[in-house]
Amino acid sequence: MSEEIKKQDSPVIPCELPSEVITEQEKGTKVLMLTGEDEGKIYFRYPKKPQINRFLSSSMKGKTSTAVENLLQDLVIYPKYKDLKQQNEHKPMRMIAISNALQEELGLTEDFSVKKL
């Protein structure tokens, strides 16, 4: 799924981006773009340590749904979290899929091989 997230290291042509995304990029924010099966685009800030710590803290306490909700609320740029949630009312588990795509891009699901030396 990480192919579906594109890092916006070099900004896309401004007329293609929502104004909220352009504003974030002008501030120097790294932006991730997630494209769903419906071809809809969702833009997220690249997380900083406080957002990662908040996510991990909630997850470790067994509050996975809270962790997912907080992560998306903290990072979504466009559409606004309220609108994103409303757009996915008919598929509430899609919010978890969105979070999983972000986590994958951030390295949470990366596989490593271990070799005893």
KOLVOBA-806813 format. One record per residue: residue in three letters; y negated, x, z of N, C-alpha, C in turn; residue number from 1. Coordinates in pm, 1 decimal. Atoms other than C-alpha are relative to their C-alpha. Example, Ala and Ser with C-alpha at 12.3 -4.5 7.8 and 13.67 -1.06 7.14 Angstrom:
2
- code/ny/nx/nz/cay/cax/caz/cy/cx/cz/pos
- Ala/119.0/89.0/0.0/450.0/1230.0/780.0/-120.0/90.0/0.0/1
- Ser/119.0/-82.0/-6.0/106.0/1367.0/714.0/-109.0/-77.0/73.0/2
% end
This chain:
117
- code/ny/nx/nz/cay/cax/caz/cy/cx/cz/pos
- Met/119.8/81.9/0.0/0.0/0.0/0.0/-125.6/85.9/0.0/1
- Ser/120.1/-82.8/-5.9/-235.4/297.8/40.4/-68.3/14.0/-135.9/2
- Glu/63.5/-3.2/131.2/-292.8/285.6/-336.9/-105.9/-109.1/-10.1/3
- Glu/91.3/112.2/5.0/-474.1/-41.2/-269.6/-131.4/29.0/70.7/4
- Ile/122.5/-36.6/-69.0/-732.2/130.7/-53.1/-58.2/119.0/-73.6/5
- Lys/65.0/-109.5/71.8/-980.6/346.7/-234.5/-115.4/50.9/82.8/6
- Lys/111.1/-60.7/-72.4/-1208.0/587.9/-54.1/-121.2/2.0/-90.7/7
- Gln/123.0/2.7/77.3/-1564.1/551.2/-166.3/-76.6/130.2/23.9/8
- Asp/65.5/-129.4/-14.9/-1642.2/924.8/-158.9/-114.8/12.2/-99.7/9
- Ser/107.0/4.9/98.6/-1839.3/891.9/-480.0/-28.2/-147.7/-23.3/10
- Pro/30.6/142.6/5.1/-2017.8/558.4/-473.3/26.8/-62.9/-135.5/11
- Val/-19.0/80.9/119.7/-1921.1/291.3/-722.9/-139.3/-39.6/-47.9/12
- Ile/129.6/42.4/53.5/-2203.7/173.4/-949.4/-56.0/-108.7/90.6/13
- Pro/56.5/92.1/-98.2/-2437.7/-9.5/-706.6/5.4/-147.2/-36.2/14
- Cys/0.0/141.3/35.7/-2447.3/-334.0/-904.5/135.7/-63.8/24.4/15
- Glu/-133.7/51.2/-25.5/-2072.6/-368.1/-840.2/25.8/-21.2/148.7/16
- Leu/-23.8/4.3/-144.3/-2104.9/-337.9/-462.6/-90.8/-100.6/69.2/17
- Pro/85.9/85.8/-81.8/-2229.1/-589.0/-206.3/-109.5/84.1/65.4/18
- Ser/113.4/-72.8/-57.6/-2566.8/-492.8/-60.2/33.9/60.3/136.1/19
- Glu/-40.3/-52.1/-131.6/-2407.4/-446.8/284.9/70.8/135.0/-13.5/20
- Val/-73.6/-124.3/23.4/-2182.7/-174.3/143.9/-96.7/110.5/-42.0/21
- Ile/99.3/-98.0/45.1/-2470.5/1.6/-30.7/-81.8/50.0/118.7/22
- Thr/76.7/-37.0/-119.6/-2668.9/-3.1/295.5/79.1/97.0/86.5/23
- Glu/-85.0/-89.3/-79.8/-2376.3/156.2/482.3/13.7/137.2/-65.0/24
- Gln/-12.2/-127.8/70.6/-2333.1/423.5/216.0/-128.7/80.8/9.6/25
- Glu/128.5/-69.6/-11.7/-2703.8/504.9/230.9/-16.5/62.6/138.5/26
- Lys/1.7/-56.8/-135.6/-2656.7/567.2/605.9/95.5/118.0/12.5/27
- Gly/-97.6/-108.6/-4.2/-2384.8/817.9/518.6/137.3/-42.7/48.2/28
- Thr/-128.1/52.1/-46.9/-2096.9/593.9/623.2/104.9/13.7/-109.5/29
- Lys/-113.0/-0.8/92.4/-1760.0/657.9/459.3/50.3/-143.2/-8.6/30
- Val/-42.9/138.0/20.4/-1640.1/330.5/308.4/137.1/-1.8/-67.3/31
- Leu/-130.8/23.4/59.7/-1285.4/218.2/232.0/-2.8/-137.7/-65.7/32
- Met/-6.8/128.4/69.3/-1225.2/-58.2/-22.6/146.9/-39.5/-11.2/33
- Leu/-135.3/51.7/7.6/-909.8/-265.8/8.9/-0.5/-113.7/-102.4/34
- Thr/-12.0/105.1/99.9/-804.5/-480.4/-287.8/130.1/-73.5/24.8/35
- Gly/-118.4/81.0/-27.2/-566.2/-765.8/-216.1/69.8/-44.9/-126.8/36
- Glu/-75.6/53.5/113.7/-308.3/-932.0/-438.6/-84.1/-97.5/-81.3/37
- Asp/86.5/96.0/67.7/-573.5/-1191.5/-521.8/-118.3/67.5/-69.1/38
- Glu/105.9/-83.0/58.8/-796.1/-907.4/-649.8/-131.1/-5.2/78.2/39
- Gly/117.9/0.2/-86.2/-1045.7/-981.2/-371.1/-17.0/136.3/65.5/40
- Lys/28.0/-131.4/-57.9/-1213.9/-673.6/-228.5/-59.0/-17.0/139.9/41
- Ile/48.7/-1.4/-137.9/-1273.4/-604.6/139.6/-43.3/143.1/27.4/42
- Tyr/56.7/-133.3/-23.3/-1492.4/-311.5/247.1/-4.0/27.9/149.7/43
- Phe/-7.0/-40.9/-139.9/-1446.3/-122.4/572.6/-68.0/133.8/22.0/44
- Arg/49.4/-130.7/-43.4/-1620.7/157.9/758.2/121.7/85.0/34.3/45
- Tyr/-102.7/-91.7/-46.8/-1405.4/463.3/816.4/-16.0/8.9/151.3/46
- Pro/15.5/5.9/-146.1/-1330.1/451.2/1190.4/-40.0/134.2/61.1/47
- Lys/32.9/-117.6/-80.9/-1469.2/690.8/1444.8/89.2/-4.8/123.5/48
- Lys/-88.3/-12.7/-116.0/-1300.1/801.4/1763.9/-2.5/-122.7/92.9/49
- Pro/-0.9/116.3/-90.0/-1418.2/503.4/1978.4/81.3/-118.3/-55.1/50
- Gln/-76.4/110.0/57.4/-1268.4/250.0/1735.7/150.2/28.9/3.9/51
- Ile/-141.5/-38.8/-4.0/-941.1/441.6/1715.9/52.4/-10.3/143.4/52
- Asn/-42.2/7.8/-140.3/-924.4/473.0/2095.3/15.7/-144.0/47.1/53
- Arg/-7.7/142.0/-37.9/-993.9/100.8/2140.0/127.0/-63.8/-57.3/54
- Phe/-119.5/53.4/64.0/-719.0/14.3/1892.5/126.1/47.8/72.4/55
- Leu/-118.6/-56.3/-65.5/-466.1/248.0/2054.3/16.3/-51.3/142.5/56
- Ser/-4.6/49.9/-137.5/-555.6/134.3/2405.8/56.8/-141.4/5.6/57
- Ser/-50.1/138.5/3.3/-498.4/-232.9/2322.2/146.1/-3.8/-43.0/58
- Ser/-138.6/-4.4/48.5/-178.4/-150.8/2133.0/95.1/45.9/108.4/59
- Met/-85.9/-55.3/-105.6/-37.8/53.4/2421.1/20.8/-99.4/113.5/60
- Lys/-11.4/102.5/-104.0/-99.5/-239.6/2655.6/80.7/-119.9/-48.9/61
- Gly/-78.8/108.9/55.6/110.9/-461.0/2429.3/-83.5/-114.0/-56.0/62
- Lys/90.7/103.2/51.7/-190.0/-652.7/2300.4/-25.7/26.4/-148.0/63
- Thr/9.7/-33.6/141.5/-120.0/-604.7/1931.8/-98.7/-88.4/-73.8/64
- Ser/91.7/88.4/72.6/-307.9/-911.7/1810.2/-145.2/30.8/34.5/65
- Thr/135.0/-38.7/-40.9/-613.9/-807.6/2011.9/-40.1/130.7/-67.7/66
- Ala/26.5/-129.1/63.7/-587.2/-454.7/1873.7/-36.3/-18.5/-147.3/67
- Val/25.4/26.4/142.1/-572.5/-584.1/1514.7/-136.3/-66.0/-17.3/68
- Glu/127.1/72.2/9.7/-861.3/-824.7/1569.0/-118.2/93.2/25.6/69
- Asn/108.7/-93.2/-32.5/-1079.3/-557.9/1731.7/-22.4/101.8/-110.3/70
- Leu/11.8/-99.7/105.7/-1004.4/-303.2/1460.5/-73.1/-58.4/-120.7/71
- Leu/63.8/62.4/116.0/-1099.9/-542.7/1182.5/-145.1/-35.9/29.8/72
- Gln/138.4/34.4/-36.9/-1410.1/-666.6/1367.0/-88.8/123.2/0.8/73
- Asp/78.4/-123.3/-11.1/-1526.2/-311.0/1433.7/-31.2/62.8/-135.6/74
- Leu/10.3/-78.3/123.0/-1476.4/-183.0/1079.9/-43.0/-76.8/-124.6/75
- Val/28.9/72.9/123.2/-1527.6/-463.6/827.9/-150.1/-2.2/-27.7/76
- Ile/138.8/4.0/44.7/-1850.2/-445.0/630.2/-23.5/-128.8/-78.3/77
- Tyr/15.6/116.6/85.9/-1800.5/-712.4/367.9/136.7/-48.1/-45.1/78
- Pro/83.1/104.8/-57.8/-1718.5/-993.8/390.1/-8.8/16.5/151.4/79
- Lys/10.9/-6.2/-145.9/-1826.0/-1044.5/750.2/132.4/-44.9/60.2/80
- Tyr/-128.6/30.7/-63.0/-1536.6/-1072.6/995.0/25.2/-150.0/6.2/81
- Lys/-13.9/146.1/-10.7/-1598.1/-1444.3/1049.5/43.2/-59.2/-134.7/82
- Asp/-33.5/49.0/133.4/-1583.3/-1506.4/673.9/139.9/45.5/-42.4/83
- Leu/-132.0/-52.7/32.1/-1276.4/-1284.6/632.0/108.2/-83.3/68.9/84
- Lys/-96.1/79.9/-76.7/-1094.4/-1477.5/903.8/11.6/-140.6/-59.0/85
- Gln/1.9/134.3/57.7/-1197.3/-1809.8/751.8/70.6/-2.2/-136.4/86
- Gln/-64.2/-8.2/131.5/-1084.2/-1700.7/403.5/152.0/8.8/11.2/87
- Asn/-143.2/-20.9/-18.3/-740.9/-1623.3/546.1/63.9/-99.7/96.5/88
- Glu/-54.6/101.4/-90.2/-690.9/-1935.7/759.3/135.0/-52.0/-47.8/89
- His/-125.3/52.1/54.8/-415.0/-2054.5/525.9/112.4/103.8/3.9/90
- Lys/-97.6/-108.9/-11.5/-239.6/-1714.9/563.0/-39.7/88.1/118.5/91
- Pro/48.5/-75.4/-116.9/-312.9/-1600.7/920.5/65.5/137.3/19.4/92
- Met/-65.6/-129.8/-14.7/-59.0/-1315.6/908.0/-57.3/104.1/-96.8/93
- Arg/62.6/-93.0/95.1/-258.3/-1163.9/620.2/-94.8/95.5/73.0/94
- Met/88.7/-88.1/-77.0/-499.7/-1024.5/879.8/77.9/122.1/50.5/95
- Ile/-84.0/-111.6/-44.4/-211.0/-811.2/1009.4/28.0/92.5/-118.0/96
- Ala/-24.6/-81.2/119.6/-133.8/-695.2/654.3/-122.8/84.9/-34.0/97
- Ile/124.4/-73.8/24.4/-499.0/-595.3/612.1/-10.7/116.3/98.0/98
- Ser/4.0/-104.7/-102.4/-487.0/-401.5/939.0/103.2/108.5/-30.1/99
- Asn/-105.0/-97.2/32.4/-159.6/-236.4/835.2/-41.7/91.5/-114.6/100
- Ala/47.2/-81.6/112.5/-315.8/-120.4/507.2/-101.1/103.7/48.1/101
- Leu/97.7/-94.8/-56.0/-604.4/36.7/700.0/70.5/109.0/80.4/102
- Gln/-72.6/-96.3/-82.8/-367.9/201.3/947.5/75.6/100.4/-85.8/103
- Glu/-73.0/-88.8/90.4/-160.8/341.9/663.5/-94.7/102.6/-62.5/104
- Glu/98.1/-90.9/60.7/-469.5/489.4/496.1/-49.1/104.2/100.4/105
- Leu/50.0/-89.7/-104.0/-572.7/645.9/826.8/107.9/92.4/55.6/106
- Gly/-106.0/-93.5/-36.6/-235.9/818.9/865.6/96.5/-48.3/105.3/107
- Leu/-87.0/48.2/-108.1/-65.0/600.6/1125.6/146.3/-8.7/-41.3/108
- Thr/-139.3/18.8/43.0/246.1/543.6/915.8/54.8/118.9/-77.1/109
- Glu/-44.1/-117.4/74.3/275.4/890.1/768.1/130.8/53.2/57.4/110
- Asp/-129.9/-53.9/-40.6/628.8/1031.1/778.1/-4.9/152.9/5.0/111
- Phe/-11.1/-144.9/-13.4/698.5/1382.6/897.2/147.1/36.2/16.5/112
- Ser/-133.9/-53.0/-23.1/1015.1/1586.4/891.4/-8.5/100.1/113.6/113
- Val/-2.4/-91.8/-114.5/1107.3/1773.8/1205.2/120.6/91.7/-16.2/114
- Lys/-106.3/-98.4/11.7/1309.8/2091.0/1203.8/-0.4/87.1/123.8/115
- Lys/-10.8/-83.5/-119.1/1431.5/2267.4/1511.9/12.3/145.7/-43.8/116
- Leu/-0.9/-142.8/35.4/1361.8/2641.2/1489.6/69.7/82.7/105.6/117
% end
